[in-house]
Amino acid sequence: MSVDFNGINQSQINTQRPTADKAGSAAKNATADQATAQSTQARGESVNLSSQARDLKQLEQKLGDFPEMNDEQISKIRSALEDGSYKVDAQQLAQKMLDMDKSIFG
């Protein structure tokens, strides 16, 4: 198998920056955002959020308090798998799959 490198153009070259470069540009963007916020405050401009936006922000904060995973449930399932006592209810699984399909596709 041979590869012809003579036909490579600029659009085919990987130009993505390493993670370290991205972190540096993120810091520059954060500094620029802070400067913009300070100049906005100096002009006396303000932003008013709707009650719906405030409610969504409160909900987001409340959801952040919940763990992403239920560690207790995970350990129960793990131990059941290890000792062979974990059983799948095929009817219940099939019904949940149908319900999900219906919610996605209508």
Backbone as a chain_set.jsonl record, in Angstrom:
{"seq": "MSVDFNGINQSQINTQRPTADKAGSAAKNATADQATAQSTQARGESVNLSSQARDLKQLEQKLGDFPEMNDEQISKIRSALEDGSYKVDAQQLAQKMLDMDKSIFG", "coords": {"N": [[0.846, -1.172, 0.0], [0.597, 2.168, -0.882], [1.119, 5.63, -0.128], [0.257, 8.79, -1.254], [1.643, 11.759, -0.652], [1.907, 14.125, -1.938], [-0.358, 15.345, -2.896], [-1.611, 16.719, -0.837], [-3.468, 19.329, 0.595], [-3.985, 22.567, 2.235], [-6.455, 22.397, 3.597], [-6.585, 19.813, 4.419], [-4.837, 19.425, 6.444], [-4.187, 18.91, 9.864], [-5.021, 21.333, 12.061], [-5.624, 21.795, 14.66], [-5.291, 23.104, 17.935], [-3.156, 22.224, 20.697], [-4.243, 21.126, 24.003], [-3.12, 22.79, 25.967], [-2.766, 25.224, 24.627], [-5.434, 25.888, 24.198], [-6.3, 26.328, 26.807], [-4.862, 28.611, 27.433], [-5.963, 30.47, 25.615], [-8.546, 30.455, 26.578], [-8.214, 31.692, 29.029], [-7.493, 34.242, 28.155], [-9.888, 34.972, 26.895], [-11.593, 35.03, 29.107], [-10.511, 37.162, 30.53], [-11.035, 39.224, 28.725], [-13.831, 39.148, 28.754], [-14.299, 39.958, 31.384], [-13.323, 42.563, 31.291], [-15.137, 43.693, 29.511], [-17.489, 43.438, 31.009], [-16.88, 45.137, 33.142], [-16.67, 47.606, 31.831], [-19.269, 47.85, 30.971], [-20.634, 48.048, 33.395], [-19.602, 50.466, 34.215], [-20.845, 52.242, 32.497], [-23.392, 52.175, 33.419], [-25.265, 50.339, 32.56], [-27.724, 47.722, 32.659], [-29.049, 44.426, 33.222], [-32.115, 42.791, 33.103], [-33.634, 39.942, 34.278], [-36.174, 37.682, 33.272], [-38.978, 36.393, 35.137], [-39.26, 33.727, 34.592], [-36.692, 33.014, 33.742], [-35.303, 33.416, 36.123], [-36.526, 31.457, 37.699], [-35.712, 29.165, 36.309], [-32.973, 29.289, 36.772], [-32.895, 28.912, 39.551], [-33.917, 26.314, 39.674], [-31.916, 24.957, 38.306], [-29.815, 25.262, 40.12], [-30.815, 23.795, 42.284], [-30.938, 21.236, 41.163], [-28.266, 20.788, 40.843], [-27.475, 20.079, 43.371], [-28.147, 17.439, 43.698], [-26.838, 14.127, 43.482], [-25.181, 12.822, 40.585], [-25.204, 10.146, 40.169], [-26.684, 7.322, 41.739], [-25.168, 6.041, 44.242], [-25.682, 4.026, 46.114], [-27.649, 2.42, 44.886], [-26.186, 1.571, 42.7], [-24.21, 0.008, 43.918], [-25.809, -2.055, 44.96], [-26.79, -3.267, 42.62], [-24.384, -4.035, 41.437], [-23.419, -5.935, 43.3], [-25.452, -7.827, 43.083], [-25.098, -8.64, 40.456], [-22.587, -9.831, 40.674], [-23.065, -12.012, 42.411], [-24.885, -13.421, 40.965], [-27.614, -13.105, 41.269], [-29.037, -11.144, 39.992], [-31.754, -10.353, 38.057], [-33.411, -9.832, 34.991], [-36.404, -8.326, 34.16], [-38.117, -9.17, 31.516], [-40.566, -8.369, 30.369], [-41.077, -5.892, 31.596], [-38.819, -4.456, 30.762], [-39.212, -4.465, 27.965], [-41.599, -2.983, 27.828], [-40.754, -0.487, 28.8], [-38.951, 0.181, 26.8], [-40.697, 0.434, 24.629], [-42.253, 2.572, 25.572], [-40.336, 4.6, 25.632], [-39.685, 4.754, 22.926], [-42.127, 5.619, 21.945], [-42.287, 8.136, 23.179], [-40.223, 9.461, 21.933], [-40.666, 9.266, 19.121], [-43.353, 9.635, 18.863]], "CA": [[0.0, 0.0, 0.0], [1.401, 3.392, -0.933], [0.394, 6.847, 0.197], [0.771, 9.933, -1.995], [1.558, 12.963, 0.171], [2.072, 15.304, -2.783], [-1.641, 15.969, -3.178], [-2.219, 17.264, 0.386], [-3.609, 20.784, 0.612], [-4.122, 23.15, 3.567], [-7.685, 21.975, 4.266], [-6.433, 18.443, 4.887], [-3.843, 19.403, 7.51], [-4.754, 19.076, 11.2], [-4.553, 22.593, 12.627], [-6.158, 21.962, 16.009], [-4.283, 23.436, 18.926], [-3.139, 21.346, 21.868], [-5.054, 21.551, 25.143], [-2.461, 23.894, 26.668], [-3.089, 26.453, 23.899], [-6.835, 26.198, 24.436], [-6.411, 26.883, 28.154], [-4.352, 29.974, 27.363], [-6.94, 31.318, 24.941], [-9.707, 30.572, 27.465], [-7.876, 32.716, 30.026], [-7.574, 35.532, 27.461], [-11.31, 35.258, 26.703], [-12.158, 35.372, 30.412], [-10.055, 38.517, 30.835], [-11.787, 40.121, 27.846], [-15.202, 39.19, 29.259], [-14.301, 40.772, 32.597], [-13.16, 43.959, 30.887], [-16.414, 44.116, 28.932], [-18.44, 43.569, 32.114], [-16.526, 46.332, 33.905], [-17.027, 48.796, 31.061], [-20.726, 47.903, 30.973], [-21.033, 48.568, 34.695], [-19.214, 51.879, 34.269], [-21.833, 53.018, 31.734], [-24.673, 52.122, 34.109], [-26.196, 49.439, 31.899], [-28.116, 46.593, 33.489], [-29.836, 43.372, 32.576], [-33.202, 42.288, 33.939], [-34.053, 38.611, 33.884], [-37.593, 37.41, 33.458], [-39.245, 35.496, 36.26], [-39.02, 32.372, 34.104], [-35.249, 32.805, 33.762], [-34.906, 33.273, 37.522], [-37.002, 30.145, 38.133], [-34.844, 28.161, 35.706], [-31.693, 29.348, 37.464], [-33.097, 28.272, 40.85], [-34.059, 24.882, 39.414], [-30.586, 24.461, 37.956], [-29.034, 25.183, 41.352], [-31.346, 22.687, 43.076], [-30.531, 19.991, 40.519], [-26.841, 20.626, 41.08], [-27.283, 19.496, 44.694], [-28.381, 16.0, 43.636], [-25.724, 13.401, 42.855], [-25.48, 12.349, 39.235], [-25.411, 8.703, 40.239], [-27.118, 6.807, 43.03], [-24.112, 5.083, 44.594], [-26.263, 2.885, 46.829], [-28.295, 1.57, 43.89], [-25.124, 0.979, 41.885], [-23.57, -1.071, 44.678], [-26.756, -3.174, 45.028], [-26.808, -3.947, 41.318], [-23.075, -4.652, 41.249], [-23.327, -7.149, 44.109], [-26.385, -8.804, 42.514], [-24.454, -9.185, 39.256], [-21.484, -10.695, 41.086], [-23.521, -13.277, 42.994], [-25.773, -14.096, 40.022], [-29.028, -12.967, 41.63], [-29.661, -10.061, 39.218], [-32.646, -10.869, 37.018], [-34.038, -8.807, 34.163], [-37.815, -8.57, 33.853], [-38.199, -8.926, 30.082], [-41.796, -7.627, 30.078], [-40.894, -4.512, 32.04], [-37.832, -3.872, 29.865], [-39.858, -4.245, 26.672], [-42.557, -1.897, 27.977], [-40.0, 0.772, 28.909], [-38.413, 0.476, 25.464], [-41.825, 0.925, 23.827], [-42.602, 3.903, 26.081], [-39.309, 5.545, 25.182], [-39.865, 4.896, 21.486], [-43.322, 6.434, 21.752], [-42.011, 9.511, 23.592], [-39.313, 10.063, 20.962], [-41.221, 9.306, 17.769], [-44.756, 9.985, 18.894]], "C": [[0.886, 1.228, 0.0], [0.509, 4.586, -0.67], [1.046, 7.996, -0.54], [0.568, 11.19, -1.163], [1.657, 14.237, -0.666], [0.759, 16.035, -3.019], [-2.31, 16.593, -1.966], [-2.296, 18.778, 0.276], [-3.875, 21.266, 2.032], [-5.363, 22.671, 4.294], [-7.58, 20.563, 4.837], [-5.422, 18.314, 6.021], [-4.527, 19.676, 8.836], [-4.17, 20.332, 11.824], [-5.098, 22.829, 14.018], [-5.021, 22.22, 16.967], [-4.308, 22.427, 20.059], [-3.94, 21.946, 23.009], [-4.434, 22.739, 25.857], [-2.755, 25.21, 25.97], [-4.526, 26.865, 24.134], [-7.026, 26.825, 25.799], [-5.928, 28.321, 28.164], [-5.335, 30.91, 26.698], [-8.196, 31.473, 25.778], [-9.45, 31.634, 28.514], [-7.948, 34.1, 29.405], [-9.032, 35.942, 27.266], [-11.965, 35.675, 28.007], [-11.772, 36.792, 30.794], [-10.817, 39.532, 29.992], [-13.23, 40.253, 28.309], [-15.301, 40.054, 30.511], [-14.179, 42.248, 32.256], [-14.458, 44.5, 30.304], [-17.448, 44.333, 30.028], [-18.154, 44.831, 32.915], [-16.901, 47.59, 33.144], [-18.545, 48.957, 30.99], [-21.231, 48.478, 32.286], [-20.707, 50.051, 34.803], [-20.215, 52.755, 33.539], [-23.204, 52.99, 32.391], [-25.704, 51.238, 33.435], [-26.538, 48.291, 32.84], [-28.942, 45.617, 32.674], [-30.887, 42.909, 33.564], [-33.639, 40.941, 33.401], [-35.541, 38.443, 34.131], [-37.769, 36.47, 34.645], [-39.001, 34.042, 35.844], [-37.518, 32.061, 34.126], [-34.754, 32.631, 35.191], [-35.332, 31.906, 38.061], [-36.116, 29.031, 37.579], [-33.486, 28.13, 36.398], [-31.795, 28.673, 38.835], [-33.199, 26.753, 40.693], [-32.707, 24.255, 39.095], [-29.721, 24.31, 39.206], [-29.507, 24.021, 42.224], [-30.911, 21.345, 42.485], [-29.044, 19.733, 40.717], [-26.538, 19.996, 42.421], [-27.446, 17.978, 44.687], [-27.182, 15.305, 43.001], [-26.15, 12.906, 41.477], [-25.779, 10.858, 39.219], [-25.853, 8.334, 41.651], [-26.155, 5.691, 43.418], [-24.66, 3.844, 45.29], [-26.897, 1.9, 45.845], [-27.253, 0.862, 43.021], [-24.469, -0.177, 42.625], [-24.493, -2.284, 44.811], [-26.751, -3.979, 43.727], [-25.489, -4.673, 41.083], [-22.966, -5.96, 42.04], [-24.272, -8.232, 43.585], [-25.796, -9.437, 41.253], [-23.355, -10.174, 39.642], [-21.969, -12.039, 41.637], [-24.555, -14.0, 42.125], [-27.251, -13.962, 40.325], [-29.74, -11.86, 40.85], [-30.475, -10.661, 38.082], [-33.289, -9.693, 36.283], [-35.465, -9.225, 33.876], [-38.027, -8.175, 32.393], [-39.437, -8.111, 29.717], [-41.637, -6.15, 30.434], [-39.893, -3.785, 31.128], [-38.45, -3.544, 28.511], [-40.836, -3.083, 26.743], [-41.85, -0.548, 28.053], [-39.4, 1.166, 27.565], [-39.509, 1.02, 24.559], [-42.237, 2.324, 24.258], [-41.607, 4.947, 25.603], [-39.449, 5.819, 23.684], [-41.057, 5.818, 21.193], [-43.062, 7.897, 22.128], [-41.1, 10.215, 22.591], [-40.008, 10.281, 19.625], [-42.709, 9.599, 17.705], [-45.718, 8.929, 18.598]], "O": [[1.823, 1.323, 0.793], [-0.69, 4.564, -0.946], [2.262, 8.167, -0.464], [-0.565, 11.639, -0.988], [1.498, 15.332, -0.126], [0.766, 17.23, -3.314], [-3.48, 16.968, -2.049], [-1.321, 19.435, -0.088], [-3.979, 20.448, 2.946], [-5.33, 22.546, 5.518], [-8.408, 20.166, 5.656], [-5.175, 17.21, 6.507], [-5.361, 20.577, 8.928], [-2.97, 20.399, 12.088], [-5.044, 23.953, 14.516], [-3.937, 21.648, 16.846], [-5.35, 21.839, 20.353], [-4.276, 23.13, 22.987], [-5.162, 23.621, 26.313], [-2.973, 26.22, 26.639], [-4.82, 28.054, 24.258], [-7.822, 27.752, 25.949], [-6.52, 29.167, 28.834], [-5.527, 32.033, 27.162], [-8.855, 32.51, 25.707], [-10.352, 32.396, 28.861], [-8.412, 35.041, 30.049], [-9.383, 37.108, 27.445], [-12.804, 36.576, 28.018], [-12.593, 37.543, 31.318], [-11.202, 40.589, 30.493], [-13.797, 41.345, 28.265], [-16.269, 40.795, 30.683], [-14.85, 43.087, 32.857], [-14.836, 45.639, 30.576], [-18.203, 45.304, 29.984], [-19.084, 45.526, 33.325], [-17.397, 48.546, 33.739], [-19.049, 50.079, 30.954], [-22.148, 49.3, 32.297], [-21.458, 50.809, 35.416], [-20.416, 53.907, 33.925], [-24.1, 53.717, 31.96], [-26.898, 51.367, 33.705], [-25.745, 47.93, 33.71], [-29.456, 45.934, 31.602], [-30.584, 42.662, 34.732], [-33.973, 40.806, 32.223], [-36.093, 38.996, 35.082], [-36.816, 35.834, 35.095], [-38.58, 33.224, 36.662], [-37.124, 30.954, 34.493], [-33.886, 31.797, 35.451], [-34.581, 31.268, 38.798], [-35.804, 28.071, 38.283], [-32.912, 27.058, 36.589], [-30.888, 27.945, 39.236], [-32.634, 26.001, 41.487], [-32.395, 23.159, 39.559], [-28.978, 23.336, 39.334], [-28.689, 23.336, 42.837], [-30.557, 20.425, 43.223], [-28.613, 18.58, 40.754], [-25.459, 19.433, 42.606], [-26.935, 17.3, 45.579], [-26.575, 15.845, 42.077], [-27.321, 12.612, 41.238], [-26.516, 10.37, 38.362], [-25.443, 8.961, 42.628], [-26.301, 4.548, 42.985], [-24.16, 2.739, 45.08], [-26.705, 0.69, 45.96], [-27.424, -0.301, 42.655], [-24.201, -1.224, 42.035], [-24.021, -3.421, 44.781], [-26.712, -5.209, 43.74], [-25.478, -5.798, 40.584], [-22.483, -6.967, 41.522], [-23.943, -9.417, 43.633], [-25.976, -10.631, 41.012], [-23.209, -11.225, 39.017], [-21.365, -13.078, 41.37], [-25.046, -15.065, 42.499], [-28.068, -14.637, 39.7], [-30.941, -11.661, 41.037], [-29.944, -11.391, 37.245], [-33.66, -8.69, 36.893], [-35.715, -10.336, 33.408], [-38.106, -6.99, 32.07], [-39.367, -7.249, 28.841], [-42.018, -5.271, 29.662], [-40.108, -2.627, 30.769], [-38.229, -2.459, 27.974], [-40.9, -2.276, 25.816], [-42.293, 0.424, 27.441], [-39.347, 2.349, 27.228], [-39.277, 1.963, 23.803], [-42.538, 3.171, 23.417], [-41.993, 6.049, 25.214], [-39.345, 6.961, 23.235], [-40.997, 6.676, 20.312], [-43.566, 8.802, 21.463], [-41.191, 11.43, 22.417], [-39.94, 11.373, 19.061], [-43.265, 9.79, 16.623], [-46.924, 9.171, 18.61]]}, "num_chains": 1, "name": "protein.A"}
